[in-house]
Amino acid sequence: MIRKLALIPIVGLLAVACGGGGMPEAEAPEAPEAPEAPAAEAPEAPEAPEAPEAPEAPEAPEGGDDAAAE
């Protein structure tokens, strides 16, 4: 039994030296090309309504606040 156990390292070294016992390199399978999706067209945004014009402010009296206080 001990003789059989003594042969295990020798057999292992021979297997490694000969290139055996290794895992073969894995190759990725070729994936089929995915079809290109058509370009999505964005819907056109409606134009924003124009803002109403602000009413004109009444003209201020000439002379400013000092003239009205006197």
mmCIF file of the N, C-alpha and C atoms, coordinates in Angstrom:
data_MODEL
# 
_entry.id   MODEL 
# 
loop_
_atom_site.group_PDB 
_atom_site.id 
_atom_site.type_symbol 
_atom_site.label_atom_id 
_atom_site.label_alt_id 
_atom_site.label_comp_id 
_atom_site.label_asym_id 
_atom_site.label_entity_id 
_atom_site.label_seq_id 
_atom_site.pdbx_PDB_ins_code 
_atom_site.Cartn_x 
_atom_site.Cartn_y 
_atom_site.Cartn_z 
_atom_site.occupancy 
_atom_site.B_iso_or_equiv 
_atom_site.pdbx_formal_charge 
_atom_site.auth_seq_id 
_atom_site.auth_comp_id 
_atom_site.auth_asym_id 
_atom_site.auth_atom_id 
_atom_site.pdbx_PDB_model_num 
ATOM 1   N N  . MET A 1 1  ? 0.827   -1.185  0.000   1.00 0.00 ? 1  MET A N  1 
ATOM 2   C CA . MET A 1 1  ? 0.000   0.000   0.000   1.00 0.00 ? 1  MET A CA 1 
ATOM 3   C C  . MET A 1 1  ? 0.873   1.251   0.000   1.00 0.00 ? 1  MET A C  1 
ATOM 4   N N  . ILE A 1 2  ? 1.911   1.241   0.824   1.00 0.00 ? 2  ILE A N  1 
ATOM 5   C CA . ILE A 1 2  ? 2.799   2.396   0.887   1.00 0.00 ? 2  ILE A CA 1 
ATOM 6   C C  . ILE A 1 2  ? 3.513   2.563   -0.457  1.00 0.00 ? 2  ILE A C  1 
ATOM 7   N N  . ARG A 1 3  ? 3.824   1.480   -1.125  1.00 0.00 ? 3  ARG A N  1 
ATOM 8   C CA . ARG A 1 3  ? 4.482   1.558   -2.426  1.00 0.00 ? 3  ARG A CA 1 
ATOM 9   C C  . ARG A 1 3  ? 3.567   2.224   -3.445  1.00 0.00 ? 3  ARG A C  1 
ATOM 10  N N  . LYS A 1 4  ? 2.280   1.921   -3.381  1.00 0.00 ? 4  LYS A N  1 
ATOM 11  C CA . LYS A 1 4  ? 1.332   2.545   -4.310  1.00 0.00 ? 4  LYS A CA 1 
ATOM 12  C C  . LYS A 1 4  ? 1.228   4.045   -4.031  1.00 0.00 ? 4  LYS A C  1 
ATOM 13  N N  . LEU A 1 5  ? 1.224   4.413   -2.750  1.00 0.00 ? 5  LEU A N  1 
ATOM 14  C CA . LEU A 1 5  ? 1.141   5.830   -2.407  1.00 0.00 ? 5  LEU A CA 1 
ATOM 15  C C  . LEU A 1 5  ? 2.406   6.580   -2.831  1.00 0.00 ? 5  LEU A C  1 
ATOM 16  N N  . ALA A 1 6  ? 3.533   5.897   -2.823  1.00 0.00 ? 6  ALA A N  1 
ATOM 17  C CA . ALA A 1 6  ? 4.784   6.535   -3.219  1.00 0.00 ? 6  ALA A CA 1 
ATOM 18  C C  . ALA A 1 6  ? 4.813   6.817   -4.721  1.00 0.00 ? 6  ALA A C  1 
ATOM 19  N N  . LEU A 1 7  ? 4.069   6.065   -5.506  1.00 0.00 ? 7  LEU A N  1 
ATOM 20  C CA . LEU A 1 7  ? 4.057   6.253   -6.957  1.00 0.00 ? 7  LEU A CA 1 
ATOM 21  C C  . LEU A 1 7  ? 3.156   7.424   -7.384  1.00 0.00 ? 7  LEU A C  1 
ATOM 22  N N  . ILE A 1 8  ? 2.243   7.825   -6.540  1.00 0.00 ? 8  ILE A N  1 
ATOM 23  C CA . ILE A 1 8  ? 1.291   8.886   -6.911  1.00 0.00 ? 8  ILE A CA 1 
ATOM 24  C C  . ILE A 1 8  ? 2.010   10.196  -7.258  1.00 0.00 ? 8  ILE A C  1 
ATOM 25  N N  . PRO A 1 9  ? 2.957   10.674  -6.449  1.00 0.00 ? 9  PRO A N  1 
ATOM 26  C CA . PRO A 1 9  ? 3.638   11.926  -6.834  1.00 0.00 ? 9  PRO A CA 1 
ATOM 27  C C  . PRO A 1 9  ? 4.447   11.781  -8.119  1.00 0.00 ? 9  PRO A C  1 
ATOM 28  N N  . ILE A 1 10 ? 5.037   10.615  -8.323  1.00 0.00 ? 10 ILE A N  1 
ATOM 29  C CA . ILE A 1 10 ? 5.840   10.399  -9.534  1.00 0.00 ? 10 ILE A CA 1 
ATOM 30  C C  . ILE A 1 10 ? 4.942   10.417  -10.764 1.00 0.00 ? 10 ILE A C  1 
ATOM 31  N N  . VAL A 1 11 ? 3.822   9.747   -10.680 1.00 0.00 ? 11 VAL A N  1 
ATOM 32  C CA . VAL A 1 11 ? 2.885   9.716   -11.807 1.00 0.00 ? 11 VAL A CA 1 
ATOM 33  C C  . VAL A 1 11 ? 2.324   11.118  -12.051 1.00 0.00 ? 11 VAL A C  1 
ATOM 34  N N  . GLY A 1 12 ? 2.069   11.834  -10.985 1.00 0.00 ? 12 GLY A N  1 
ATOM 35  C CA . GLY A 1 12 ? 1.560   13.203  -11.124 1.00 0.00 ? 12 GLY A CA 1 
ATOM 36  C C  . GLY A 1 12 ? 2.569   14.118  -11.799 1.00 0.00 ? 12 GLY A C  1 
ATOM 37  N N  . LEU A 1 13 ? 3.843   13.985  -11.416 1.00 0.00 ? 13 LEU A N  1 
ATOM 38  C CA . LEU A 1 13 ? 4.874   14.806  -12.044 1.00 0.00 ? 13 LEU A CA 1 
ATOM 39  C C  . LEU A 1 13 ? 5.035   14.465  -13.523 1.00 0.00 ? 13 LEU A C  1 
ATOM 40  N N  . LEU A 1 14 ? 4.935   13.190  -13.856 1.00 0.00 ? 14 LEU A N  1 
ATOM 41  C CA . LEU A 1 14 ? 5.030   12.793  -15.263 1.00 0.00 ? 14 LEU A CA 1 
ATOM 42  C C  . LEU A 1 14 ? 3.855   13.346  -16.070 1.00 0.00 ? 14 LEU A C  1 
ATOM 43  N N  . ALA A 1 15 ? 2.692   13.337  -15.474 1.00 0.00 ? 15 ALA A N  1 
ATOM 44  C CA . ALA A 1 15 ? 1.514   13.845  -16.181 1.00 0.00 ? 15 ALA A CA 1 
ATOM 45  C C  . ALA A 1 15 ? 1.647   15.346  -16.446 1.00 0.00 ? 15 ALA A C  1 
ATOM 46  N N  . VAL A 1 16 ? 2.165   16.061  -15.465 1.00 0.00 ? 16 VAL A N  1 
ATOM 47  C CA . VAL A 1 16 ? 2.346   17.504  -15.644 1.00 0.00 ? 16 VAL A CA 1 
ATOM 48  C C  . VAL A 1 16 ? 3.440   17.774  -16.664 1.00 0.00 ? 16 VAL A C  1 
ATOM 49  N N  . ALA A 1 17 ? 4.516   17.002  -16.612 1.00 0.00 ? 17 ALA A N  1 
ATOM 50  C CA . ALA A 1 17 ? 5.625   17.204  -17.537 1.00 0.00 ? 17 ALA A CA 1 
ATOM 51  C C  . ALA A 1 17 ? 5.206   16.917  -18.971 1.00 0.00 ? 17 ALA A C  1 
ATOM 52  N N  . CYS A 1 18 ? 4.321   15.975  -19.161 1.00 0.00 ? 18 CYS A N  1 
ATOM 53  C CA . CYS A 1 18 ? 3.866   15.625  -20.505 1.00 0.00 ? 18 CYS A CA 1 
ATOM 54  C C  . CYS A 1 18 ? 2.734   16.531  -20.981 1.00 0.00 ? 18 CYS A C  1 
ATOM 55  N N  . GLY A 1 19 ? 2.266   17.417  -20.142 1.00 0.00 ? 19 GLY A N  1 
ATOM 56  C CA . GLY A 1 19 ? 1.193   18.329  -20.543 1.00 0.00 ? 19 GLY A CA 1 
ATOM 57  C C  . GLY A 1 19 ? -0.189  17.752  -20.355 1.00 0.00 ? 19 GLY A C  1 
ATOM 58  N N  . GLY A 1 20 ? -0.291  16.627  -19.745 1.00 0.00 ? 20 GLY A N  1 
ATOM 59  C CA . GLY A 1 20 ? -1.607  16.027  -19.541 1.00 0.00 ? 20 GLY A CA 1 
ATOM 60  C C  . GLY A 1 20 ? -2.221  16.471  -18.232 1.00 0.00 ? 20 GLY A C  1 
ATOM 61  N N  . GLY A 1 21 ? -3.476  16.218  -18.084 1.00 0.00 ? 21 GLY A N  1 
ATOM 62  C CA . GLY A 1 21 ? -4.156  16.496  -16.830 1.00 0.00 ? 21 GLY A CA 1 
ATOM 63  C C  . GLY A 1 21 ? -4.635  17.927  -16.688 1.00 0.00 ? 21 GLY A C  1 
ATOM 64  N N  . GLY A 1 22 ? -4.312  18.766  -17.633 1.00 0.00 ? 22 GLY A N  1 
ATOM 65  C CA . GLY A 1 22 ? -4.757  20.160  -17.547 1.00 0.00 ? 22 GLY A CA 1 
ATOM 66  C C  . GLY A 1 22 ? -6.133  20.336  -18.165 1.00 0.00 ? 22 GLY A C  1 
ATOM 67  N N  . MET A 1 23 ? -6.752  21.389  -17.792 1.00 0.00 ? 23 MET A N  1 
ATOM 68  C CA . MET A 1 23 ? -8.059  21.699  -18.371 1.00 0.00 ? 23 MET A CA 1 
ATOM 69  C C  . MET A 1 23 ? -7.843  22.325  -19.748 1.00 0.00 ? 23 MET A C  1 
ATOM 70  N N  . PRO A 1 24 ? -8.590  21.891  -20.731 1.00 0.00 ? 24 PRO A N  1 
ATOM 71  C CA . PRO A 1 24 ? -8.449  22.532  -22.046 1.00 0.00 ? 24 PRO A CA 1 
ATOM 72  C C  . PRO A 1 24 ? -8.951  23.975  -21.977 1.00 0.00 ? 24 PRO A C  1 
ATOM 73  N N  . GLU A 1 25 ? -8.335  24.831  -22.796 1.00 0.00 ? 25 GLU A N  1 
ATOM 74  C CA . GLU A 1 25 ? -8.750  26.227  -22.787 1.00 0.00 ? 25 GLU A CA 1 
ATOM 75  C C  . GLU A 1 25 ? -10.165 26.344  -23.341 1.00 0.00 ? 25 GLU A C  1 
ATOM 76  N N  . ALA A 1 26 ? -10.962 27.061  -22.618 1.00 0.00 ? 26 ALA A N  1 
ATOM 77  C CA . ALA A 1 26 ? -12.351 27.233  -23.041 1.00 0.00 ? 26 ALA A CA 1 
ATOM 78  C C  . ALA A 1 26 ? -12.425 28.320  -24.106 1.00 0.00 ? 26 ALA A C  1 
ATOM 79  N N  . GLU A 1 27 ? -13.211 28.067  -25.128 1.00 0.00 ? 27 GLU A N  1 
ATOM 80  C CA . GLU A 1 27 ? -13.416 29.055  -26.177 1.00 0.00 ? 27 GLU A CA 1 
ATOM 81  C C  . GLU A 1 27 ? -14.866 29.518  -26.111 1.00 0.00 ? 27 GLU A C  1 
ATOM 82  N N  . ALA A 1 28 ? -15.042 30.789  -26.218 1.00 0.00 ? 28 ALA A N  1 
ATOM 83  C CA . ALA A 1 28 ? -16.396 31.336  -26.175 1.00 0.00 ? 28 ALA A CA 1 
ATOM 84  C C  . ALA A 1 28 ? -17.103 31.007  -27.486 1.00 0.00 ? 28 ALA A C  1 
ATOM 85  N N  . PRO A 1 29 ? -18.319 30.519  -27.390 1.00 0.00 ? 29 PRO A N  1 
ATOM 86  C CA . PRO A 1 29 ? -19.053 30.236  -28.626 1.00 0.00 ? 29 PRO A CA 1 
ATOM 87  C C  . PRO A 1 29 ? -19.382 31.544  -29.344 1.00 0.00 ? 29 PRO A C  1 
ATOM 88  N N  . GLU A 1 30 ? -19.423 31.480  -30.653 1.00 0.00 ? 30 GLU A N  1 
ATOM 89  C CA . GLU A 1 30 ? -19.729 32.682  -31.423 1.00 0.00 ? 30 GLU A CA 1 
ATOM 90  C C  . GLU A 1 30 ? -21.212 33.001  -31.283 1.00 0.00 ? 30 GLU A C  1 
ATOM 91  N N  . ALA A 1 31 ? -21.478 34.193  -30.849 1.00 0.00 ? 31 ALA A N  1 
ATOM 92  C CA . ALA A 1 31 ? -22.866 34.624  -30.685 1.00 0.00 ? 31 ALA A CA 1 
ATOM 93  C C  . ALA A 1 31 ? -23.348 35.216  -32.007 1.00 0.00 ? 31 ALA A C  1 
ATOM 94  N N  . PRO A 1 32 ? -24.563 34.903  -32.382 1.00 0.00 ? 32 PRO A N  1 
ATOM 95  C CA . PRO A 1 32 ? -25.084 35.508  -33.614 1.00 0.00 ? 32 PRO A CA 1 
ATOM 96  C C  . PRO A 1 32 ? -25.252 37.013  -33.420 1.00 0.00 ? 32 PRO A C  1 
ATOM 97  N N  . GLU A 1 33 ? -25.017 37.762  -34.491 1.00 0.00 ? 33 GLU A N  1 
ATOM 98  C CA . GLU A 1 33 ? -25.130 39.211  -34.389 1.00 0.00 ? 33 GLU A CA 1 
ATOM 99  C C  . GLU A 1 33 ? -26.593 39.599  -34.212 1.00 0.00 ? 33 GLU A C  1 
ATOM 100 N N  . ALA A 1 34 ? -26.813 40.502  -33.289 1.00 0.00 ? 34 ALA A N  1 
ATOM 101 C CA . ALA A 1 34 ? -28.174 40.973  -33.042 1.00 0.00 ? 34 ALA A CA 1 
ATOM 102 C C  . ALA A 1 34 ? -28.559 41.946  -34.146 1.00 0.00 ? 34 ALA A C  1 
ATOM 103 N N  . PRO A 1 35 ? -29.782 41.849  -34.629 1.00 0.00 ? 35 PRO A N  1 
ATOM 104 C CA . PRO A 1 35 ? -30.204 42.797  -35.668 1.00 0.00 ? 35 PRO A CA 1 
ATOM 105 C C  . PRO A 1 35 ? -30.294 44.201  -35.086 1.00 0.00 ? 35 PRO A C  1 
ATOM 106 N N  . GLU A 1 36 ? -29.944 45.177  -35.921 1.00 0.00 ? 36 GLU A N  1 
ATOM 107 C CA . GLU A 1 36 ? -29.981 46.557  -35.447 1.00 0.00 ? 36 GLU A CA 1 
ATOM 108 C C  . GLU A 1 36 ? -31.426 47.023  -35.345 1.00 0.00 ? 36 GLU A C  1 
ATOM 109 N N  . ALA A 1 37 ? -31.718 47.685  -34.252 1.00 0.00 ? 37 ALA A N  1 
ATOM 110 C CA . ALA A 1 37 ? -33.065 48.217  -34.054 1.00 0.00 ? 37 ALA A CA 1 
ATOM 111 C C  . ALA A 1 37 ? -33.220 49.476  -34.894 1.00 0.00 ? 37 ALA A C  1 
ATOM 112 N N  . PRO A 1 38 ? -34.400 49.679  -35.460 1.00 0.00 ? 38 PRO A N  1 
ATOM 113 C CA . PRO A 1 38 ? -34.599 50.908  -36.236 1.00 0.00 ? 38 PRO A CA 1 
ATOM 114 C C  . PRO A 1 38 ? -34.515 52.124  -35.323 1.00 0.00 ? 38 PRO A C  1 
ATOM 115 N N  . ALA A 1 39 ? -34.028 53.211  -35.879 1.00 0.00 ? 39 ALA A N  1 
ATOM 116 C CA . ALA A 1 39 ? -33.882 54.433  -35.082 1.00 0.00 ? 39 ALA A CA 1 
ATOM 117 C C  . ALA A 1 39 ? -35.268 54.933  -34.681 1.00 0.00 ? 39 ALA A C  1 
ATOM 118 N N  . ALA A 1 40 ? -35.425 55.175  -33.398 1.00 0.00 ? 40 ALA A N  1 
ATOM 119 C CA . ALA A 1 40 ? -36.708 55.662  -32.897 1.00 0.00 ? 40 ALA A CA 1 
ATOM 120 C C  . ALA A 1 40 ? -36.806 57.150  -33.184 1.00 0.00 ? 40 ALA A C  1 
ATOM 121 N N  . GLU A 1 41 ? -37.887 57.535  -33.843 1.00 0.00 ? 41 GLU A N  1 
ATOM 122 C CA . GLU A 1 41 ? -38.080 58.945  -34.152 1.00 0.00 ? 41 GLU A CA 1 
ATOM 123 C C  . GLU A 1 41 ? -38.861 59.588  -33.019 1.00 0.00 ? 41 GLU A C  1 
ATOM 124 N N  . ALA A 1 42 ? -38.333 60.691  -32.533 1.00 0.00 ? 42 ALA A N  1 
ATOM 125 C CA . ALA A 1 42 ? -39.008 61.406  -31.452 1.00 0.00 ? 42 ALA A CA 1 
ATOM 126 C C  . ALA A 1 42 ? -40.147 62.227  -32.051 1.00 0.00 ? 42 ALA A C  1 
ATOM 127 N N  . PRO A 1 43 ? -41.314 62.197  -31.410 1.00 0.00 ? 43 PRO A N  1 
ATOM 128 C CA . PRO A 1 43 ? -42.421 63.005  -31.939 1.00 0.00 ? 43 PRO A CA 1 
ATOM 129 C C  . PRO A 1 43 ? -42.099 64.490  -31.786 1.00 0.00 ? 43 PRO A C  1 
ATOM 130 N N  . GLU A 1 44 ? -42.550 65.279  -32.757 1.00 0.00 ? 44 GLU A N  1 
ATOM 131 C CA . GLU A 1 44 ? -42.273 66.706  -32.701 1.00 0.00 ? 44 GLU A CA 1 
ATOM 132 C C  . GLU A 1 44 ? -43.113 67.344  -31.607 1.00 0.00 ? 44 GLU A C  1 
ATOM 133 N N  . ALA A 1 45 ? -42.479 68.208  -30.850 1.00 0.00 ? 45 ALA A N  1 
ATOM 134 C CA . ALA A 1 45 ? -43.184 68.893  -29.766 1.00 0.00 ? 45 ALA A CA 1 
ATOM 135 C C  . ALA A 1 45 ? -43.999 70.040  -30.357 1.00 0.00 ? 45 ALA A C  1 
ATOM 136 N N  . PRO A 1 46 ? -45.213 70.244  -29.845 1.00 0.00 ? 46 PRO A N  1 
ATOM 137 C CA . PRO A 1 46 ? -46.014 71.362  -30.360 1.00 0.00 ? 46 PRO A CA 1 
ATOM 138 C C  . PRO A 1 46 ? -45.370 72.691  -29.960 1.00 0.00 ? 46 PRO A C  1 
ATOM 139 N N  . GLU A 1 47 ? -45.581 73.697  -30.798 1.00 0.00 ? 47 GLU A N  1 
ATOM 140 C CA . GLU A 1 47 ? -44.997 74.999  -30.501 1.00 0.00 ? 47 GLU A CA 1 
ATOM 141 C C  . GLU A 1 47 ? -45.696 75.611  -29.300 1.00 0.00 ? 47 GLU A C  1 
ATOM 142 N N  . ALA A 1 48 ? -44.925 76.286  -28.478 1.00 0.00 ? 48 ALA A N  1 
ATOM 143 C CA . ALA A 1 48 ? -45.487 76.924  -27.286 1.00 0.00 ? 48 ALA A CA 1 
ATOM 144 C C  . ALA A 1 48 ? -46.257 78.171  -27.710 1.00 0.00 ? 48 ALA A C  1 
ATOM 145 N N  . PRO A 1 49 ? -47.413 78.415  -27.082 1.00 0.00 ? 49 PRO A N  1 
ATOM 146 C CA . PRO A 1 49 ? -48.170 79.627  -27.438 1.00 0.00 ? 49 PRO A CA 1 
ATOM 147 C C  . PRO A 1 49 ? -47.397 80.869  -27.001 1.00 0.00 ? 49 PRO A C  1 
ATOM 148 N N  . GLU A 1 50 ? -47.573 81.931  -27.768 1.00 0.00 ? 50 GLU A N  1 
ATOM 149 C CA . GLU A 1 50 ? -46.872 83.165  -27.433 1.00 0.00 ? 50 GLU A CA 1 
ATOM 150 C C  . GLU A 1 50 ? -47.506 83.797  -26.205 1.00 0.00 ? 50 GLU A C  1 
ATOM 151 N N  . ALA A 1 51 ? -46.672 84.421  -25.392 1.00 0.00 ? 51 ALA A N  1 
ATOM 152 C CA . ALA A 1 51 ? -47.169 85.078  -24.186 1.00 0.00 ? 51 ALA A CA 1 
ATOM 153 C C  . ALA A 1 51 ? -47.882 86.370  -24.582 1.00 0.00 ? 51 ALA A C  1 
ATOM 154 N N  . PRO A 1 52 ? -48.991 86.678  -23.884 1.00 0.00 ? 52 PRO A N  1 
ATOM 155 C CA . PRO A 1 52 ? -49.690 87.935  -24.217 1.00 0.00 ? 52 PRO A CA 1 
ATOM 156 C C  . PRO A 1 52 ? -48.822 89.132  -23.849 1.00 0.00 ? 52 PRO A C  1 
ATOM 157 N N  . GLU A 1 53 ? -49.008 90.208  -24.601 1.00 0.00 ? 53 GLU A N  1 
ATOM 158 C CA . GLU A 1 53 ? -48.216 91.403  -24.330 1.00 0.00 ? 53 GLU A CA 1 
ATOM 159 C C  . GLU A 1 53 ? -48.693 92.045  -23.042 1.00 0.00 ? 53 GLU A C  1 
ATOM 160 N N  . ALA A 1 54 ? -47.748 92.607  -22.306 1.00 0.00 ? 54 ALA A N  1 
ATOM 161 C CA . ALA A 1 54 ? -48.087 93.273  -21.047 1.00 0.00 ? 54 ALA A CA 1 
ATOM 162 C C  . ALA A 1 54 ? -48.726 94.623  -21.355 1.00 0.00 ? 54 ALA A C  1 
ATOM 163 N N  . PRO A 1 55 ? -49.734 95.003  -20.561 1.00 0.00 ? 55 PRO A N  1 
ATOM 164 C CA . PRO A 1 55 ? -50.354 96.317  -20.806 1.00 0.00 ? 55 PRO A CA 1 
ATOM 165 C C  . PRO A 1 55 ? -49.351 97.429  -20.505 1.00 0.00 ? 55 PRO A C  1 
ATOM 166 N N  . GLU A 1 56 ? -49.495 98.516  -21.234 1.00 0.00 ? 56 GLU A N  1 
ATOM 167 C CA . GLU A 1 56 ? -48.570 99.628  -21.038 1.00 0.00 ? 56 GLU A CA 1 
ATOM 168 C C  . GLU A 1 56 ? -48.873 100.318 -19.716 1.00 0.00 ? 56 GLU A C  1 
ATOM 169 N N  . ALA A 1 57 ? -47.820 100.699 -19.013 1.00 0.00 ? 57 ALA A N  1 
ATOM 170 C CA . ALA A 1 57 ? -47.983 101.399 -17.734 1.00 0.00 ? 57 ALA A CA 1 
ATOM 171 C C  . ALA A 1 57 ? -48.282 102.872 -18.008 1.00 0.00 ? 57 ALA A C  1 
ATOM 172 N N  . PRO A 1 58 ? -49.111 103.485 -17.166 1.00 0.00 ? 58 PRO A N  1 
ATOM 173 C CA . PRO A 1 58 ? -49.394 104.916 -17.367 1.00 0.00 ? 58 PRO A CA 1 
ATOM 174 C C  . PRO A 1 58 ? -48.124 105.723 -17.156 1.00 0.00 ? 58 PRO A C  1 
ATOM 175 N N  . GLU A 1 59 ? -48.029 106.814 -17.875 1.00 0.00 ? 59 GLU A N  1 
ATOM 176 C CA . GLU A 1 59 ? -46.834 107.638 -17.771 1.00 0.00 ? 59 GLU A CA 1 
ATOM 177 C C  . GLU A 1 59 ? -46.800 108.332 -16.420 1.00 0.00 ? 59 GLU A C  1 
ATOM 178 N N  . ALA A 1 60 ? -45.609 108.418 -15.843 1.00 0.00 ? 60 ALA A N  1 
ATOM 179 C CA . ALA A 1 60 ? -45.438 109.088 -14.554 1.00 0.00 ? 60 ALA A CA 1 
ATOM 180 C C  . ALA A 1 60 ? -45.417 110.597 -14.787 1.00 0.00 ? 60 ALA A C  1 
ATOM 181 N N  . PRO A 1 61 ? -45.983 111.361 -13.843 1.00 0.00 ? 61 PRO A N  1 
ATOM 182 C CA . PRO A 1 61 ? -45.958 112.821 -14.010 1.00 0.00 ? 61 PRO A CA 1 
ATOM 183 C C  . PRO A 1 61 ? -44.523 113.329 -13.950 1.00 0.00 ? 61 PRO A C  1 
ATOM 184 N N  . GLU A 1 62 ? -44.264 114.377 -14.672 1.00 0.00 ? 62 GLU A N  1 
ATOM 185 C CA . GLU A 1 62 ? -42.916 114.930 -14.697 1.00 0.00 ? 62 GLU A CA 1 
ATOM 186 C C  . GLU A 1 62 ? -42.593 115.549 -13.352 1.00 0.00 ? 62 GLU A C  1 
ATOM 187 N N  . GLY A 1 63 ? -41.376 115.472 -12.947 1.00 0.00 ? 63 GLY A N  1 
ATOM 188 C CA . GLY A 1 63 ? -40.952 116.055 -11.694 1.00 0.00 ? 63 GLY A CA 1 
ATOM 189 C C  . GLY A 1 63 ? -40.801 115.029 -10.595 1.00 0.00 ? 63 GLY A C  1 
ATOM 190 N N  . GLY A 1 64 ? -41.333 113.870 -10.728 1.00 0.00 ? 64 GLY A N  1 
ATOM 191 C CA . GLY A 1 64 ? -41.166 112.815 -9.750  1.00 0.00 ? 64 GLY A CA 1 
ATOM 192 C C  . GLY A 1 64 ? -42.035 113.006 -8.527  1.00 0.00 ? 64 GLY A C  1 
ATOM 193 N N  . ASP A 1 65 ? -41.681 112.348 -7.419  1.00 0.00 ? 65 ASP A N  1 
ATOM 194 C CA . ASP A 1 65 ? -42.470 112.377 -6.193  1.00 0.00 ? 65 ASP A CA 1 
ATOM 195 C C  . ASP A 1 65 ? -42.347 113.718 -5.472  1.00 0.00 ? 65 ASP A C  1 
ATOM 196 N N  . ASP A 1 66 ? -41.267 114.431 -5.646  1.00 0.00 ? 66 ASP A N  1 
ATOM 197 C CA . ASP A 1 66 ? -41.068 115.698 -4.942  1.00 0.00 ? 66 ASP A CA 1 
ATOM 198 C C  . ASP A 1 66 ? -42.105 116.731 -5.373  1.00 0.00 ? 66 ASP A C  1 
ATOM 199 N N  . ALA A 1 67 ? -42.486 116.746 -6.627  1.00 0.00 ? 67 ALA A N  1 
ATOM 200 C CA . ALA A 1 67 ? -43.437 117.734 -7.115  1.00 0.00 ? 67 ALA A CA 1 
ATOM 201 C C  . ALA A 1 67 ? -44.824 117.458 -6.563  1.00 0.00 ? 67 ALA A C  1 
ATOM 202 N N  . ALA A 1 68 ? -45.194 116.224 -6.370  1.00 0.00 ? 68 ALA A N  1 
ATOM 203 C CA . ALA A 1 68 ? -46.519 115.888 -5.864  1.00 0.00 ? 68 ALA A CA 1 
ATOM 204 C C  . ALA A 1 68 ? -46.626 116.188 -4.382  1.00 0.00 ? 68 ALA A C  1 
ATOM 205 N N  . ALA A 1 69 ? -45.543 116.130 -3.637  1.00 0.00 ? 69 ALA A N  1 
ATOM 206 C CA . ALA A 1 69 ? -45.572 116.356 -2.199  1.00 0.00 ? 69 ALA A CA 1 
ATOM 207 C C  . ALA A 1 69 ? -45.733 117.835 -1.875  1.00 0.00 ? 69 ALA A C  1 
ATOM 208 N N  . GLU A 1 70 ? -45.339 118.719 -2.744  1.00 0.00 ? 70 GLU A N  1 
ATOM 209 C CA . GLU A 1 70 ? -45.418 120.156 -2.437  1.00 0.00 ? 70 GLU A CA 1 
ATOM 210 C C  . GLU A 1 70 ? -46.745 120.749 -2.679  1.00 0.00 ? 70 GLU A C  1 
# 
